[in-house]
Amino acid sequence: MPENAILCLIQHIYGSIMELEVALNKVIHCAEINSGSMSNENLGVWLGDLIRNGSKTQE
């Protein structure tokens, strides 16, 4: 997993281990169906609902 993907997860998903696990699984699944591309743009799209719907964001 690229460093940018790991940094995105730890910066935005830190409410609980379960939220982090859901986000990680979602990123892995989405990357698999998108030929492995984990760009920052893709990560924002894939994790957008998790960040907006309850996970705390770093300010």
C-alpha distance matrix in Angstrom:
0.0 3.8 6.6 8.4 6.7 7.1 10.5 11.5 11.3 13.2 15.6 16.6 16.3 18.2 21.3 20.6 18.3 19.1 18.0 14.6 14.3 15.6 13.2 10.1 11.8 12.9 9.6 8.5 12.2 12.6 9.9 11.6 14.9 14.1 13.2 9.4 10.2 8.2 11.1 12.6 15.5 13.7 12.1 15.7 17.2 15.1 15.4 18.9 20.9 19.3 19.8 23.3 24.4 24.6 21.5 22.6 21.4 21.8 24.9
3.8 0.0 3.8 5.5 5.5 6.7 8.9 10.2 11.2 12.9 14.6 16.0 16.6 18.7 22.0 22.0 20.1 21.2 19.6 16.2 16.7 17.7 14.8 12.3 14.5 14.9 11.3 11.2 14.6 14.1 11.3 13.7 16.5 14.8 13.9 10.2 9.7 7.3 9.0 10.4 13.6 12.7 11.3 14.6 16.6 15.3 15.6 18.6 21.2 19.8 19.8 23.2 24.8 25.0 21.9 22.4 20.7 20.6 23.3
6.6 3.8 0.0 3.8 5.4 5.1 6.1 8.6 10.0 10.7 12.1 14.3 15.2 16.9 20.5 20.8 19.3 20.9 19.2 15.7 16.9 18.3 15.2 13.1 16.1 16.5 13.0 13.6 17.2 16.7 14.3 17.0 19.7 18.0 17.5 13.8 12.8 9.8 10.5 10.6 14.3 14.2 12.1 14.8 17.5 16.5 16.0 18.7 21.4 19.8 19.1 22.6 24.4 24.2 20.8 20.7 18.8 18.1 20.7
8.4 5.5 3.8 0.0 3.8 5.5 5.1 6.1 8.7 10.1 10.4 12.2 13.8 16.1 19.6 20.4 19.5 20.8 18.4 15.4 17.0 17.7 14.2 12.9 15.9 15.4 12.0 13.5 16.7 15.4 13.4 16.7 18.8 16.7 16.8 13.4 11.5 8.1 7.8 7.0 10.8 11.2 9.1 11.4 14.3 13.9 13.4 15.7 18.8 17.5 16.5 19.8 22.0 22.1 18.9 18.8 16.4 16.0 18.3
6.7 5.5 5.4 3.8 0.0 3.8 5.5 5.1 6.3 8.8 10.0 10.8 11.6 14.2 17.4 17.9 16.7 17.5 15.3 12.3 13.5 14.0 10.6 9.2 12.1 11.7 8.3 10.0 13.2 12.2 10.6 13.9 16.1 14.5 15.0 11.6 10.3 6.6 7.7 7.3 10.5 9.7 7.0 9.9 12.4 11.2 10.6 13.5 16.1 14.7 14.3 17.8 19.5 19.7 16.6 17.2 15.5 15.8 18.6
7.1 6.7 5.1 5.5 3.8 0.0 3.8 5.4 5.2 6.3 8.6 10.2 10.4 12.1 15.6 15.7 14.3 15.9 14.1 10.6 12.1 13.6 10.6 8.8 12.3 12.8 10.0 11.3 14.8 14.7 13.3 16.2 18.7 17.7 18.0 14.4 13.7 10.2 11.4 10.7 14.0 13.3 10.2 12.6 15.3 13.7 12.3 15.3 17.5 15.4 14.9 18.6 20.0 19.5 16.0 16.3 14.9 14.8 18.0
10.5 8.9 6.1 5.1 5.5 3.8 0.0 3.8 5.4 5.3 6.0 8.5 9.9 11.5 15.2 16.1 15.6 17.4 15.1 12.1 14.5 15.7 12.4 11.6 15.3 15.3 12.6 14.5 17.8 17.1 16.0 19.2 21.4 19.9 20.5 17.0 15.6 11.8 11.9 10.1 13.6 13.9 10.7 12.1 15.4 14.6 12.8 15.0 17.6 15.6 14.2 17.7 19.6 18.9 15.4 14.9 12.8 12.0 14.9
11.5 10.2 8.6 6.1 5.1 5.4 3.8 0.0 3.8 5.6 5.2 6.1 8.0 10.6 13.9 15.3 15.2 16.3 13.4 11.0 13.5 13.9 10.2 10.4 13.8 13.0 10.6 13.3 16.0 14.9 14.4 17.9 19.5 18.0 19.3 16.2 14.4 10.6 10.4 8.0 10.8 11.1 7.6 8.5 11.9 11.3 9.2 11.2 14.0 12.3 10.8 14.3 16.4 16.1 12.8 12.7 10.5 10.7 13.5
11.3 11.2 10.0 8.7 6.3 5.2 5.4 3.8 0.0 3.8 5.5 5.5 5.4 7.9 11.1 11.9 11.5 12.6 10.0 7.2 9.9 10.6 7.3 7.5 11.1 11.0 9.3 11.8 14.6 14.2 14.2 17.3 19.1 18.4 19.7 16.6 15.6 11.9 12.8 10.9 13.4 12.6 8.9 10.1 12.8 11.2 8.6 11.3 13.2 10.6 9.9 13.7 14.9 14.3 10.8 11.4 10.3 11.1 14.5
13.2 12.9 10.7 10.1 8.8 6.3 5.3 5.6 3.8 0.0 3.8 5.6 5.7 6.3 10.1 11.0 10.9 13.1 10.9 8.1 11.2 12.8 10.1 10.2 13.9 14.4 12.9 15.1 18.0 17.9 17.7 20.7 22.8 22.0 23.1 19.8 18.8 15.0 15.7 13.6 16.3 16.1 12.4 13.2 16.2 14.8 12.0 14.2 15.9 13.0 11.7 15.4 16.5 15.1 11.3 10.9 9.8 9.6 13.1
15.6 14.6 12.1 10.4 10.0 8.6 6.0 5.2 5.5 3.8 0.0 3.8 6.2 7.3 10.7 12.8 13.6 15.4 12.7 10.7 14.2 15.0 12.0 12.8 16.5 16.1 14.5 17.3 19.9 19.2 19.2 22.5 24.1 23.0 24.4 21.2 19.6 15.8 15.5 12.7 15.2 15.7 12.2 12.0 15.4 14.9 11.8 13.0 15.2 12.7 10.4 13.7 15.6 14.3 10.7 9.3 7.2 6.3 9.6
16.6 16.0 14.3 12.2 10.8 10.2 8.5 6.1 5.5 5.6 3.8 0.0 3.8 6.3 8.8 11.3 12.6 13.6 10.3 9.3 12.8 12.7 9.8 11.7 15.0 14.1 13.2 16.4 18.4 17.6 18.3 21.5 22.7 21.8 23.7 21.0 19.4 15.7 15.6 12.7 14.3 14.5 10.9 10.2 13.1 12.5 9.0 9.9 11.6 9.1 6.7 10.1 11.8 10.8 7.3 6.6 4.8 6.1 9.6
16.3 16.6 15.2 13.8 11.6 10.4 9.9 8.0 5.4 5.7 6.2 3.8 0.0 3.8 6.1 7.8 8.9 9.8 6.6 5.7 9.4 9.6 7.5 9.6 12.6 12.3 12.2 15.1 17.0 16.9 17.9 20.7 22.1 21.8 23.8 21.0 20.0 16.5 17.2 14.9 16.5 15.8 12.1 12.0 14.2 12.6 9.1 10.7 11.4 8.0 7.0 10.6 11.1 9.5 5.8 6.5 6.9 8.8 12.4
18.2 18.7 16.9 16.1 14.2 12.1 11.5 10.6 7.9 6.3 7.3 6.3 3.8 0.0 3.8 5.6 7.4 9.4 7.3 6.6 10.3 11.4 10.2 11.8 14.8 15.2 15.3 17.7 19.8 20.2 21.1 23.7 25.4 25.2 26.9 24.0 23.2 19.6 20.4 18.1 20.0 19.5 15.7 15.7 18.0 16.3 12.8 14.3 14.6 11.0 10.0 13.1 13.1 10.6 7.0 6.7 8.0 8.9 12.6
21.3 22.0 20.5 19.6 17.4 15.6 15.2 13.9 11.1 10.1 10.7 8.8 6.1 3.8 0.0 3.8 7.2 8.4 6.5 7.8 11.0 11.6 11.3 13.5 15.9 16.2 17.1 19.6 21.1 21.6 23.1 25.4 26.9 27.1 29.1 26.4 25.8 22.3 23.2 20.9 22.3 21.6 18.0 17.5 19.3 17.6 14.0 15.0 14.4 10.8 10.2 12.5 11.6 8.4 5.7 6.0 9.0 10.7 13.9
20.6 22.0 20.8 20.4 17.9 15.7 16.1 15.3 11.9 11.0 12.8 11.3 7.8 5.6 3.8 0.0 3.8 5.3 5.3 6.4 8.7 10.1 10.8 12.4 14.4 15.5 16.8 18.6 20.1 21.3 22.7 24.6 26.3 27.0 28.8 26.0 26.0 22.7 24.2 22.3 23.9 22.7 19.1 19.3 20.8 18.5 15.2 16.9 16.0 12.2 12.6 15.2 13.7 10.9 8.5 9.7 12.5 14.1 17.5
18.3 20.1 19.3 19.5 16.7 14.3 15.6 15.2 11.5 10.9 13.6 12.6 8.9 7.4 7.2 3.8 0.0 3.8 5.5 5.0 6.1 8.6 9.8 10.4 12.2 14.1 15.3 16.4 18.2 19.8 21.0 22.5 24.6 25.5 26.9 24.1 24.5 21.4 23.4 22.1 23.9 22.3 18.7 19.7 21.1 18.3 15.5 17.9 17.2 13.4 14.4 17.3 16.0 13.7 11.2 12.7 14.9 16.3 20.0
19.1 21.2 20.9 20.8 17.5 15.9 17.4 16.3 12.6 13.1 15.4 13.6 9.8 9.4 8.4 5.3 3.8 0.0 3.8 5.4 5.0 6.2 8.6 9.8 10.6 12.2 14.3 15.4 16.4 18.2 19.9 21.2 22.8 24.1 25.9 23.4 24.0 21.3 23.4 22.3 23.6 21.6 18.3 19.2 19.9 16.9 14.3 16.7 15.3 11.8 13.6 16.2 14.2 12.5 10.8 13.3 15.7 17.9 21.4
18.0 19.6 19.2 18.4 15.3 14.1 15.1 13.4 10.0 10.9 12.7 10.3 6.6 7.3 6.5 5.3 5.5 3.8 0.0 3.8 5.4 5.1 6.1 8.5 9.9 10.5 12.3 14.3 15.3 16.4 18.2 20.0 21.4 22.2 24.3 21.9 21.9 19.0 20.7 19.2 20.3 18.6 15.2 15.7 16.5 13.8 10.9 13.0 11.8 8.1 9.8 12.5 11.0 9.4 7.4 10.2 12.4 14.9 18.4
14.6 16.2 15.7 15.4 12.3 10.6 12.1 11.0 7.2 8.1 10.7 9.3 5.7 6.6 7.8 6.4 5.0 5.4 3.8 0.0 3.8 5.5 5.1 6.0 8.6 9.8 10.5 12.2 14.1 15.3 16.4 18.3 20.2 20.8 22.4 19.6 19.7 16.6 18.5 17.2 18.9 17.2 13.7 14.8 16.2 13.4 10.7 13.5 13.3 9.8 10.9 14.2 13.6 12.2 9.3 11.3 12.6 14.4 18.1
14.3 16.7 16.9 17.0 13.5 12.1 14.5 13.5 9.9 11.2 14.2 12.8 9.4 10.3 11.0 8.7 6.1 5.0 5.4 3.8 0.0 3.8 5.4 5.1 6.1 8.5 9.9 10.6 12.1 14.1 15.3 16.6 18.6 19.8 21.2 18.6 19.5 16.9 19.4 18.8 20.4 18.0 14.9 16.6 17.3 14.0 12.1 15.3 14.7 11.5 13.5 16.6 15.5 14.6 12.3 14.8 16.2 18.1 21.8
15.6 17.7 18.3 17.7 14.0 13.6 15.7 13.9 10.6 12.8 15.0 12.7 9.6 11.4 11.6 10.1 8.6 6.2 5.1 5.5 3.8 0.0 3.8 5.5 5.2 6.1 8.7 10.0 10.5 12.1 14.2 15.4 16.8 18.1 20.1 18.0 18.6 16.3 18.6 18.1 18.9 16.3 13.5 14.9 14.9 11.4 9.8 12.8 11.6 8.8 11.6 14.3 12.9 12.8 11.2 14.3 15.8 18.3 21.8
13.2 14.8 15.2 14.2 10.6 10.6 12.4 10.2 7.3 10.1 12.0 9.8 7.5 10.2 11.3 10.8 9.8 8.6 6.1 5.1 5.4 3.8 0.0 3.8 5.5 5.1 6.2 8.6 9.9 10.5 12.1 14.2 15.6 16.2 18.2 15.8 15.9 13.1 15.1 14.3 15.3 13.0 9.9 11.4 11.9 8.7 6.7 10.1 10.0 7.3 9.4 12.6 12.2 12.4 10.1 12.8 13.5 15.8 19.2
10.1 12.3 13.1 12.9 9.2 8.8 11.6 10.4 7.5 10.2 12.8 11.7 9.6 11.8 13.5 12.4 10.4 9.8 8.5 6.0 5.1 5.5 3.8 0.0 3.8 5.4 5.2 6.2 8.6 10.0 10.6 12.4 14.6 15.3 16.5 13.8 14.4 11.8 14.5 14.4 16.0 13.4 10.5 13.0 13.8 10.4 9.4 13.1 13.5 11.0 12.8 16.2 16.0 16.0 13.4 15.7 16.0 17.7 21.3
11.8 14.5 16.1 15.9 12.1 12.3 15.3 13.8 11.1 13.9 16.5 15.0 12.6 14.8 15.9 14.4 12.2 10.6 9.9 8.6 6.1 5.2 5.5 3.8 0.0 3.8 5.5 5.2 6.1 8.5 9.9 10.6 12.6 14.2 15.6 13.4 14.8 13.0 16.1 16.5 17.5 14.4 12.2 14.7 14.5 10.8 10.7 14.3 14.0 12.1 14.7 17.5 16.9 17.3 15.4 18.2 18.9 21.0 24.5
12.9 14.9 16.5 15.4 11.7 12.8 15.3 13.0 11.0 14.4 16.1 14.1 12.3 15.2 16.2 15.5 14.1 12.2 10.5 9.8 8.5 6.1 5.1 5.4 3.8 0.0 3.8 5.5 5.1 6.0 8.4 9.9 10.9 12.1 14.3 12.6 13.2 11.5 14.2 14.5 14.8 11.5 9.7 11.8 11.1 7.3 7.8 11.2 11.0 9.8 12.6 15.1 14.8 15.9 14.4 17.3 17.7 20.1 23.3
9.6 11.3 13.0 12.0 8.3 10.0 12.6 10.6 9.3 12.9 14.5 13.2 12.2 15.3 17.1 16.8 15.3 14.3 12.3 10.5 9.9 8.7 6.2 5.2 5.5 3.8 0.0 3.8 5.5 5.2 6.0 8.5 10.1 10.3 12.1 9.7 10.0 7.9 10.7 11.3 12.2 9.0 7.1 10.1 10.1 6.7 7.6 11.2 12.3 11.2 13.1 15.9 16.5 17.5 15.4 17.7 17.3 19.3 22.4
8.5 11.2 13.6 13.5 10.0 11.3 14.5 13.3 11.8 15.1 17.3 16.4 15.1 17.7 19.6 18.6 16.4 15.4 14.3 12.2 10.6 10.0 8.6 6.2 5.2 5.5 3.8 0.0 3.8 5.6 5.2 6.2 8.9 9.9 10.7 8.3 10.0 8.9 12.4 13.9 14.9 11.6 10.3 13.7 13.5 10.1 11.4 15.0 15.8 14.6 16.7 19.6 19.8 20.7 18.6 21.0 20.7 22.5 25.7
12.2 14.6 17.2 16.7 13.2 14.8 17.8 16.0 14.6 18.0 19.9 18.4 17.0 19.8 21.1 20.1 18.2 16.4 15.3 14.1 12.1 10.5 9.9 8.6 6.1 5.1 5.5 3.8 0.0 3.8 5.5 5.2 6.6 8.7 10.3 9.3 11.1 10.8 14.1 15.7 15.9 12.2 11.7 14.5 13.3 9.9 11.8 15.0 15.2 14.7 17.4 19.7 19.6 21.0 19.5 22.3 22.3 24.5 27.7
12.6 14.1 16.7 15.4 12.2 14.7 17.1 14.9 14.2 17.9 19.2 17.6 16.9 20.2 21.6 21.3 19.8 18.2 16.4 15.3 14.1 12.1 10.5 10.0 8.5 6.0 5.2 5.6 3.8 0.0 3.8 5.4 5.3 6.1 8.7 8.1 8.7 8.7 11.4 13.0 12.6 8.8 9.1 11.8 10.1 7.2 10.1 12.9 13.6 13.9 16.1 18.2 18.7 20.5 19.1 21.7 21.3 23.5 26.3
9.9 11.3 14.3 13.4 10.6 13.3 16.0 14.4 14.2 17.7 19.2 18.3 17.9 21.1 23.1 22.7 21.0 19.9 18.2 16.4 15.3 14.2 12.1 10.6 9.9 8.4 6.0 5.2 5.5 3.8 0.0 3.8 5.5 4.9 6.1 4.4 5.6 6.1 9.4 11.9 12.2 8.7 9.1 12.5 11.7 9.4 12.0 14.9 16.4 16.4 18.1 20.5 21.4 22.9 21.1 23.3 22.4 24.1 26.9
11.6 13.7 17.0 16.7 13.9 16.2 19.2 17.9 17.3 20.7 22.5 21.5 20.7 23.7 25.4 24.6 22.5 21.2 20.0 18.3 16.6 15.4 14.2 12.4 10.6 9.9 8.5 6.2 5.2 5.4 3.8 0.0 3.8 5.5 5.6 5.3 8.2 9.6 13.0 15.6 15.8 12.2 12.9 16.1 14.9 12.4 15.0 18.0 18.9 18.9 21.1 23.4 23.8 25.4 23.7 26.2 25.7 27.5 30.4
14.9 16.5 19.7 18.8 16.1 18.7 21.4 19.5 19.1 22.8 24.1 22.7 22.1 25.4 26.9 26.3 24.6 22.8 21.4 20.2 18.6 16.8 15.6 14.6 12.6 10.9 10.1 8.9 6.6 5.3 5.5 3.8 0.0 3.8 5.7 7.3 9.1 11.0 13.7 16.3 15.5 11.9 13.3 16.1 14.0 11.9 15.2 17.6 18.3 19.0 21.3 23.1 23.6 25.6 24.4 27.0 26.5 28.6 31.3
14.1 14.8 18.0 16.7 14.5 17.7 19.9 18.0 18.4 22.0 23.0 21.8 21.8 25.2 27.1 27.0 25.5 24.1 22.2 20.8 19.8 18.1 16.2 15.3 14.2 12.1 10.3 9.9 8.7 6.1 4.9 5.5 3.8 0.0 3.8 5.6 6.0 8.6 10.6 13.5 12.6 9.3 11.5 14.2 12.4 11.1 14.6 16.7 18.2 19.1 20.8 22.6 23.7 25.8 24.4 26.6 25.5 27.4 29.8
13.2 13.9 17.5 16.8 15.0 18.0 20.5 19.3 19.7 23.1 24.4 23.7 23.8 26.9 29.1 28.8 26.9 25.9 24.3 22.4 21.2 20.1 18.2 16.5 15.6 14.3 12.1 10.7 10.3 8.7 6.1 5.6 5.7 3.8 0.0 3.8 5.7 9.0 11.4 14.8 14.6 11.7 13.6 16.7 15.6 14.3 17.4 19.8 21.5 22.0 23.6 25.7 26.8 28.7 26.9 29.0 27.8 29.3 31.8
9.4 10.2 13.8 13.4 11.6 14.4 17.0 16.2 16.6 19.8 21.2 21.0 21.0 24.0 26.4 26.0 24.1 23.4 21.9 19.6 18.6 18.0 15.8 13.8 13.4 12.6 9.7 8.3 9.3 8.1 4.4 5.3 7.3 5.6 3.8 0.0 3.8 6.2 9.3 12.6 13.3 10.5 11.6 15.1 14.7 13.1 15.6 18.5 20.3 20.3 21.6 24.2 25.4 26.8 24.7 26.5 25.3 26.5 29.2
10.2 9.7 12.8 11.5 10.3 13.7 15.6 14.4 15.6 18.8 19.6 19.4 20.0 23.2 25.8 26.0 24.5 24.0 21.9 19.7 19.5 18.6 15.9 14.4 14.8 13.2 10.0 10.0 11.1 8.7 5.6 8.2 9.1 6.0 5.7 3.8 0.0 3.8 5.8 9.4 9.9 7.6 9.3 12.5 12.4 11.6 14.2 16.6 19.0 19.3 20.0 22.5 24.2 25.7 23.6 25.1 23.4 24.5 26.9
8.2 7.3 9.8 8.1 6.6 10.2 11.8 10.6 11.9 15.0 15.8 15.7 16.5 19.6 22.3 22.7 21.4 21.3 19.0 16.6 16.9 16.3 13.1 11.8 13.0 11.5 7.9 8.9 10.8 8.7 6.1 9.6 11.0 8.6 9.0 6.2 3.8 0.0 3.8 6.6 8.1 6.0 6.3 9.8 10.6 9.7 11.5 14.1 16.7 16.6 17.0 19.7 21.5 22.8 20.4 21.6 19.9 20.8 23.3
11.1 9.0 10.5 7.8 7.7 11.4 11.9 10.4 12.8 15.7 15.5 15.6 17.2 20.4 23.2 24.2 23.4 23.4 20.7 18.5 19.4 18.6 15.1 14.5 16.1 14.2 10.7 12.4 14.1 11.4 9.4 13.0 13.7 10.6 11.4 9.3 5.8 3.8 0.0 3.8 5.3 5.2 6.2 8.7 10.0 10.5 12.0 13.8 17.0 17.3 16.9 19.4 21.8 23.1 20.8 21.6 19.3 19.9 21.9
12.6 10.4 10.6 7.0 7.3 10.7 10.1 8.0 10.9 13.6 12.7 12.7 14.9 18.1 20.9 22.3 22.1 22.3 19.2 17.2 18.8 18.1 14.3 14.4 16.5 14.5 11.3 13.9 15.7 13.0 11.9 15.6 16.3 13.5 14.8 12.6 9.4 6.6 3.8 0.0 3.8 5.5 5.0 6.2 8.7 9.9 10.4 11.5 15.1 15.3 14.3 16.6 19.4 20.6 18.2 18.6 16.0 16.5 18.2
15.5 13.6 14.3 10.8 10.5 14.0 13.6 10.8 13.4 16.3 15.2 14.3 16.5 20.0 22.3 23.9 23.9 23.6 20.3 18.9 20.4 18.9 15.3 16.0 17.5 14.8 12.2 14.9 15.9 12.6 12.2 15.8 15.5 12.6 14.6 13.3 9.9 8.1 5.3 3.8 0.0 3.8 5.5 5.2 6.5 8.8 10.1 10.4 13.9 15.0 14.2 15.9 18.7 20.5 18.8 19.5 17.0 18.1 19.4
13.7 12.7 14.2 11.2 9.7 13.3 13.9 11.1 12.6 16.1 15.7 14.5 15.8 19.5 21.6 22.7 22.3 21.6 18.6 17.2 18.0 16.3 13.0 13.4 14.4 11.5 9.0 11.6 12.2 8.8 8.7 12.2 11.9 9.3 11.7 10.5 7.6 6.0 5.2 5.5 3.8 0.0 3.8 5.4 5.2 6.1 8.5 9.7 12.6 13.7 13.8 15.7 17.9 19.9 18.2 19.6 17.7 19.3 21.2
12.1 11.3 12.1 9.1 7.0 10.2 10.7 7.6 8.9 12.4 12.2 10.9 12.1 15.7 18.0 19.1 18.7 18.3 15.2 13.7 14.9 13.5 9.9 10.5 12.2 9.7 7.1 10.3 11.7 9.1 9.1 12.9 13.3 11.5 13.6 11.6 9.3 6.3 6.2 5.0 5.5 3.8 0.0 3.8 5.4 5.1 5.8 7.9 10.9 11.1 11.0 13.5 15.6 17.1 15.0 16.2 14.5 16.0 18.3
15.7 14.6 14.8 11.4 9.9 12.6 12.1 8.5 10.1 13.2 12.0 10.2 12.0 15.7 17.5 19.3 19.7 19.2 15.7 14.8 16.6 14.9 11.4 13.0 14.7 11.8 10.1 13.7 14.5 11.8 12.5 16.1 16.1 14.2 16.7 15.1 12.5 9.8 8.7 6.2 5.2 5.4 3.8 0.0 3.8 5.6 5.4 5.4 9.1 9.9 9.0 10.9 13.6 15.3 13.6 14.6 12.6 14.4 16.2
17.2 16.6 17.5 14.3 12.4 15.3 15.4 11.9 12.8 16.2 15.4 13.1 14.2 18.0 19.3 20.8 21.1 19.9 16.5 16.2 17.3 14.9 11.9 13.8 14.5 11.1 10.1 13.5 13.3 10.1 11.7 14.9 14.0 12.4 15.6 14.7 12.4 10.6 10.0 8.7 6.5 5.2 5.4 3.8 0.0 3.8 5.6 5.2 8.0 9.9 10.2 11.2 13.4 15.9 14.9 16.6 15.1 17.5 19.2
15.1 15.3 16.5 13.9 11.2 13.7 14.6 11.3 11.2 14.8 14.9 12.5 12.6 16.3 17.6 18.5 18.3 16.9 13.8 13.4 14.0 11.4 8.7 10.4 10.8 7.3 6.7 10.1 9.9 7.2 9.4 12.4 11.9 11.1 14.3 13.1 11.6 9.7 10.5 9.9 8.8 6.1 5.1 5.6 3.8 0.0 3.8 5.7 7.4 8.4 9.8 11.5 12.8 15.0 13.8 16.1 15.2 17.8 20.1
15.4 15.6 16.0 13.4 10.6 12.3 12.8 9.2 8.6 12.0 11.8 9.0 9.1 12.8 14.0 15.2 15.5 14.3 10.9 10.7 12.1 9.8 6.7 9.4 10.7 7.8 7.6 11.4 11.8 10.1 12.0 15.0 15.2 14.6 17.4 15.6 14.2 11.5 12.0 10.4 10.1 8.5 5.8 5.4 5.6 3.8 0.0 3.8 5.6 5.3 6.2 8.6 10.0 11.7 10.1 12.3 11.6 14.3 16.9
18.9 18.6 18.7 15.7 13.5 15.3 15.0 11.2 11.3 14.2 13.0 9.9 10.7 14.3 15.0 16.9 17.9 16.7 13.0 13.5 15.3 12.8 10.1 13.1 14.3 11.2 11.2 15.0 15.0 12.9 14.9 18.0 17.6 16.7 19.8 18.5 16.6 14.1 13.8 11.5 10.4 9.7 7.9 5.4 5.2 5.7 3.8 0.0 3.8 5.5 5.2 6.1 8.4 10.7 10.1 11.9 11.0 14.0 15.8
20.9 21.2 21.4 18.8 16.1 17.5 17.6 14.0 13.2 15.9 15.2 11.6 11.4 14.6 14.4 16.0 17.2 15.3 11.8 13.3 14.7 11.6 10.0 13.5 14.0 11.0 12.3 15.8 15.2 13.6 16.4 18.9 18.3 18.2 21.5 20.3 19.0 16.7 17.0 15.1 13.9 12.6 10.9 9.1 8.0 7.4 5.6 3.8 0.0 3.8 5.5 5.2 5.8 8.8 9.2 11.9 12.1 15.6 17.6
19.3 19.8 19.8 17.5 14.7 15.4 15.6 12.3 10.6 13.0 12.7 9.1 8.0 11.0 10.8 12.2 13.4 11.8 8.1 9.8 11.5 8.8 7.3 11.0 12.1 9.8 11.2 14.6 14.7 13.9 16.4 18.9 19.0 19.1 22.0 20.3 19.3 16.6 17.3 15.3 15.0 13.7 11.1 9.9 9.9 8.4 5.3 5.5 3.8 0.0 3.8 5.6 5.3 6.7 6.1 9.3 10.1 13.6 16.2
19.8 19.8 19.1 16.5 14.3 14.9 14.2 10.8 9.9 11.7 10.4 6.7 7.0 10.0 10.2 12.6 14.4 13.6 9.8 10.9 13.5 11.6 9.4 12.8 14.7 12.6 13.1 16.7 17.4 16.1 18.1 21.1 21.3 20.8 23.6 21.6 20.0 17.0 16.9 14.3 14.2 13.8 11.0 9.0 10.2 9.8 6.2 5.2 5.5 3.8 0.0 3.8 5.7 6.4 5.0 6.8 6.7 10.2 12.5
23.3 23.2 22.6 19.8 17.8 18.6 17.7 14.3 13.7 15.4 13.7 10.1 10.6 13.1 12.5 15.2 17.3 16.2 12.5 14.2 16.6 14.3 12.6 16.2 17.5 15.1 15.9 19.6 19.7 18.2 20.5 23.4 23.1 22.6 25.7 24.2 22.5 19.7 19.4 16.6 15.9 15.7 13.5 10.9 11.2 11.5 8.6 6.1 5.2 5.6 3.8 0.0 3.8 5.9 6.8 8.3 8.6 12.2 13.6
24.4 24.8 24.4 22.0 19.5 20.0 19.6 16.4 14.9 16.5 15.6 11.8 11.1 13.1 11.6 13.7 16.0 14.2 11.0 13.6 15.5 12.9 12.2 16.0 16.9 14.8 16.5 19.8 19.6 18.7 21.4 23.8 23.6 23.7 26.8 25.4 24.2 21.5 21.8 19.4 18.7 17.9 15.6 13.6 13.4 12.8 10.0 8.4 5.8 5.3 5.7 3.8 0.0 3.7 6.2 8.9 10.6 14.3 16.1
24.6 25.0 24.2 22.1 19.7 19.5 18.9 16.1 14.3 15.1 14.3 10.8 9.5 10.6 8.4 10.9 13.7 12.5 9.4 12.2 14.6 12.8 12.4 16.0 17.3 15.9 17.5 20.7 21.0 20.5 22.9 25.4 25.6 25.8 28.7 26.8 25.7 22.8 23.1 20.6 20.5 19.9 17.1 15.3 15.9 15.0 11.7 10.7 8.8 6.7 6.4 5.9 3.7 0.0 3.8 6.2 9.0 12.5 14.5
21.5 21.9 20.8 18.9 16.6 16.0 15.4 12.8 10.8 11.3 10.7 7.3 5.8 7.0 5.7 8.5 11.2 10.8 7.4 9.3 12.3 11.2 10.1 13.4 15.4 14.4 15.4 18.6 19.5 19.1 21.1 23.7 24.4 24.4 26.9 24.7 23.6 20.4 20.8 18.2 18.8 18.2 15.0 13.6 14.9 13.8 10.1 10.1 9.2 6.1 5.0 6.8 6.2 3.8 0.0 3.8 6.5 9.8 12.5
22.6 22.4 20.7 18.8 17.2 16.3 14.9 12.7 11.4 10.9 9.3 6.6 6.5 6.7 6.0 9.7 12.7 13.3 10.2 11.3 14.8 14.3 12.8 15.7 18.2 17.3 17.7 21.0 22.3 21.7 23.3 26.2 27.0 26.6 29.0 26.5 25.1 21.6 21.6 18.6 19.5 19.6 16.2 14.6 16.6 16.1 12.3 11.9 11.9 9.3 6.8 8.3 8.9 6.2 3.8 0.0 3.8 6.6 9.1
21.4 20.7 18.8 16.4 15.5 14.9 12.8 10.5 10.3 9.8 7.2 4.8 6.9 8.0 9.0 12.5 14.9 15.7 12.4 12.6 16.2 15.8 13.5 16.0 18.9 17.7 17.3 20.7 22.3 21.3 22.4 25.7 26.5 25.5 27.8 25.3 23.4 19.9 19.3 16.0 17.0 17.7 14.5 12.6 15.1 15.2 11.6 11.0 12.1 10.1 6.7 8.6 10.6 9.0 6.5 3.8 0.0 3.7 6.3
21.8 20.6 18.1 16.0 15.8 14.8 12.0 10.7 11.1 9.6 6.3 6.1 8.8 8.9 10.7 14.1 16.3 17.9 14.9 14.4 18.1 18.3 15.8 17.7 21.0 20.1 19.3 22.5 24.5 23.5 24.1 27.5 28.6 27.4 29.3 26.5 24.5 20.8 19.9 16.5 18.1 19.3 16.0 14.4 17.5 17.8 14.3 14.0 15.6 13.6 10.2 12.2 14.3 12.5 9.8 6.6 3.7 0.0 3.8
24.9 23.3 20.7 18.3 18.6 18.0 14.9 13.5 14.5 13.1 9.6 9.6 12.4 12.6 13.9 17.5 20.0 21.4 18.4 18.1 21.8 21.8 19.2 21.3 24.5 23.3 22.4 25.7 27.7 26.3 26.9 30.4 31.3 29.8 31.8 29.2 26.9 23.3 21.9 18.2 19.4 21.2 18.3 16.2 19.2 20.1 16.9 15.8 17.6 16.2 12.5 13.6 16.1 14.5 12.5 9.1 6.3 3.8 0.0
